[in-house]
Amino acid sequence: MALIALITDTHWGVRNDSPEFHDYFDKFFSTIFFPYLEAHNIKTIVHLGDMVDRRKYISFQTASRLWKDFTSKVLNYDFHLILGNHDITFKNTNTLNAAVELYRHANFKVYENATEVTLHGEKFLFIPWINSENREATNVLISSTIAEVVFGHLELAGFEMYKGITNIHGDDPSIFRKFFMVCSGHFHRRSSADNIHYLGSPCEFTWADFDDPKGFHVYDTETRELTFIPNPYTMFHKVFYDDLNKSQDEVLNVDFKELNGSYIKLIITNKTNPYWFDLFLSKLEKAEVSNIQIVEDHHNIHVVEDAAIVSEVESTIDIFKKHISTTTYDAAHKLALEKCIVSLYNEAISME
């Protein structure tokens, strides 16, 4: 039996090279990812794309943390990197990419084109980001390969990009129906349909990731089972304030230590004592959280379940879609406009 660690969409440099997110990534990799690999004698890692966040450049700060917290450590493994769309500079070629330019002399493999790769006696098809330059050769290899498992960075229609946001563009999943299993990066939400599995990002990046399990996967070459290893750490939290029919001690007896460095939505369900609220907010701020959004007039203010509170990204995207649907453009132009708007919005929230 041999185990292969699969991870994807790490996006180093996200949120404008946020130090808090660098620390968050390091916490996951240093206490969860690498210790798990060591404990289970896993020697092979396959990264399914989007190692870095920005396509055009990388800051010294992010390059330093990427090396310190991840790249220097994976050199101790048989490490394979399948390029994603964020790793490449130009949209029509994978040739100029962050991995090669940063680690040209490093001892790990970078895949710019679809390639058959044998790991632990099993043949896999690795498919990096498909563009106009490599599409024809990729399609030929998809049809001709005898590999039964695909690892790639694919844009397939019908899968959720984020919770509640389904991608309607990209390739038809049916081109992969010949394979036993397809594992892909690109969409940050974990989801599966038939033989295709989007593995999702290992960490949270925006509020769109709130309450959406993150982590990495392990593939067993003997049983062909895919096991999810969750990331127990979260970056985004909802804190509820309610002082109705409560004492001051009941309101203020909360511990915010675990929220250090986090992004917070403080949702006010009942505020009858402004002074107590100020004390509550002050205590939250002293926990050194990264950001606090106060929600006072929420349309689901009486709903306790987090899942019932409409997220920021869902409502914004829905507004875009509804407006586009009312335009006089034909269906093809509406589809193109929606794709452009969603792409721009996703890029914008990653830079908050």
N, C-alpha and C positions, 0 to 999 in steps of 0.2 A: 504493500500500500504506500502511495505517495500523496502528499497533500500539497496543494498550490494555493497560496494566498492571493485573493483577487481584491483589488482596491481601485477606485476610480474617482475622478472629479475632486481632487484635493484642493485645487484653486489657490495655491499660495499667492499672496498679494491681494486677496479679496478685501473689499471695503477700504480701498485706498491704502493698502499696506498697514492695516490696523494692527498695532502691537497686541491688543487684547485678543484678536483672532489668532495671531501667531502663538500666543501663550495657550490658547484654547486647543489649537492643533497639536502643540507639543504635549499637552496633558494627555490627549488621546493616544498619540503615538508612543510616548514614553511609558505610559502606565497600562495601556490596553493592547495596542497592536503588536509592538515588538515583543513584549513579555509573552503574549499568546503564541507567537511564532516559536519562541525559544522553548516554551513549555511543551509544545506539540511537535517539536523537531521538524518544523517547516523550513525548507531551504530555498524554495522558489517563490518569487513574488511576480505577479503580472499586474501592471498598472494599465487600466483601460482608457487612459486619456484625460486631458485637461489637468496636467500636473500643476500648471501655473494659471493665473487668472487673466492677465493681460496679453493680448496677442502681439502688441507692437513693441513692448519694452518691459523691463523688470527693474525695480529699484535695488540699490545696494543692500538696503535693509532686508528686503524680502529674499534676495539671493543669498544673503548670509544665513537667515533663519532656515531657508529651504535646505541649504547644505548642512547646517548644524543639526537640525531636528529630523531630517529625513534622508537626504541623498548620501551623506557620508556613512549612514548606517546601512543602507541597502546594498552598499558595495560589498558587504559581508555575505550577500545572498546571490543567488542566480536571478538577477533582476531584469525584467523585460518591460519596456515602455511602449505602448501603442499610442501613437499621436492622436490627440483630440483637436477639435476646432480652436480651442483657446491656446493650444501650444504652437500654432502656426501663424506666421506673419501675414501671409497672403491667402485669400480665399480659394484661389485656383491652383494651388500647389502646396505640397507638404514639405518641400525641400528646405526652405528656410524656417527653422523651428527652434524653440527655446532649449530643448533637450540637447541637441547637437551643438548649438552655440555655447551653451553653458558648460557642457560636460563632454566636449569633443574627445578627450583622452581618457575618460572614465571607463571602467571595465563593466559596462552594461549595454544591453542591446536596445536600440531605438528602431521602431518600425514605421517607415514613411509610406510604404506600399503594402498591399495585401500579400501575406507570406504564409506558407505552410511551415509550421514549427513543431518539432517533436520534443516533448517534455516527458521524462519518466516513462518512455516507451509508447506514449500516446501521441498521435498526430492531431494538431489543432490548426485551425485557420485563423490567423490574426488579421483583422481588418481595421486599419486606421481611418481617420476622417476621409470620407469619399468626396472628391471634388472633380472638376472637369478634366483634370490631367490624368487622374488614376481610375476614373469610373469604368472605362471600357475593360481595362486589364483586371479590375476587381470583379466585374461581372463574369468574365471568362473563368477566373479562378473559383468563384462561387459555384459555377456550373460543373467544373471539371474535377474539383478536389475530392479526394476520398476521405478527408477528415470529416468526422461526425460532430465535432464541437467547435463552435466559433467564439472567439473572444474579440470584441471590437468596440468602436466608438461610432455608433450608428444613429441616424435620425430616421426613425420609423413612424409612420402614421398610426394613430389610434392608441398611443400610450400617454400616460399622464406625465407632464413636465414637472408640475407641482400638484399638490393635493387639490383636486377639483378642476385642474386646468389641463385639458387633453390636447395633445399635439395633432393637428389635422393635416400636417404637411409631411414631406419626406417620402422615403421609399415604402413600397408595399411590403408588409411583413411576409407575404406569401413566397417571396423569392428565397426565403430561408426555411421553407417547410421540409426540405430534404434532410435537415440536420437534426440530430438527437437533442442538442441543446445550443442555444445562443445566449451568451452573456454580454451585456453591453453597458458602457458608460454613456454619458451625455445628459440624460434627464436625471435630475437630482432626487426624484421620488422612486422608491423601490416599487416595482410592479411586475407582474408576470401575466402572460397570456399564451396558452399552449406551450410551445417549446422555447419561447423567448422570455428572457429575464433581464429587466433593467435593474442594475445593482444599487443605484442611488449613491449619493455622496456620503462620505464617512462622518461629516460634521454639518452643523447648521450654518448657513450663511446669511439668510434674511428671514423676515417674519413669515415668508411663504413656507419655511421649513418647520415652523412651530408645530409641536405635537406630531411630528412625522418621524418615525424611527430611522436612525442613522447607524452606520457601522461598516463592516467589511464582510467578505465571504471567503469560505474555504471550499475548494473543489477537490473531491476525492477521486483520483484516477482509477481506483479499483471499482468502487461502487457507482461512480458518476453522480454522487450526491452533492448538492450545494448547500452548505451550512452558513447561516447568517450569524455573525458575531456582533452584537449591538454595542454601540457607543453609549455608555451610561451618562455622559456629560452633555448638558444642554446649554445653549447660549441665550436663548430667548425664553422669558418667563412672564406669566401673567400673575399679578398680585392684586387681590381684591380687598378693598377697604369698605367696611360696614360697621358703623358705630351705633346702629339702631338698637335700643334696649340693651346696651352693654355698658359695663363699667370702663373706666379709663384703663385699668390694669388689663382687662380683657382685650381692649383694642390695641394696646401698646406692647403686650407680651408676645412679641414675635421675634424670631431670630433670622436676620438677613445675611448671616455670614457666608452662606453657600452661594449667594448671588453676586459676590465680588466679580467685577469685570463683565457682568451680564447686561443684556438689553431687557428693559422692563416695560411692560404696559401696566400701569396702575389704574385699575378699573374701579370706579367709585359706584358702589351699589346704594349706599346710604351715607350721607354726611350731615349729621345733625349738630356736630360740634366742631366748628372750624379750627379751634385751638388744638384739639386732639389730632385733627388731620395734619396740621402743621408739624406737630411732634412726630407723628407717624412718618411723614414725608422726610423730615430731618433724619430720622433713624435710618430710613432707606438710603438716603444720600450718603450717610456716614459709612455705609457698607461698601462704598466706592464702586458702585455700579457704573457701567459705561454710558448708559443712556436711559432716561425715564420719559415715557409718554403717558400723560394723564388723560384718561378717558372718562369724562363726566356725564356726557349725554349720549349714551349708547342705546341703540334701538332694542338691544337684547339685555337691557340693564338688569332685569329680574331673573335672567337665566344663569344658573350656577355652572352648568356644564361648559367647559372650555370649547368643546367641539361645536357647540351651538352658536358661538360668537363668530360672526363673519369676519374673516381675516382681511387685512389691508389689501393684499394682492388680489384676492378673489373679487372684491367689490370693484377695484380699479379696472381690472381686466374686463369684468362684466360690463362696465360702463362703456369701455372702448368698443366691445363687440356689439352692444346694442346700438350705439351711434352708427357704426359702420353698416349695420344691417338696414338702417333707414335711408341710406344714401341711394342715389339713382344709378350707381355703377352696376355693371353686369357682374355675374357671379364670380368670374375669373378675377376681375379687378378687386372685388371685395375680399377675396381670398388672399390676394397678394398684399393688399393694404393691411389686413388683419395680421398676417405673418410679420410684416415690417414693424407694426406697432408693438406687437408682443415681444419681438426681438429687442427693440429699443427699450421697452419697459424693463425687461429682464436685465439688460446691461445697466440701466440706470439704478435699479435697486441694489445691484452688486457693488455700486460705487458710493452708496450712502455713507 
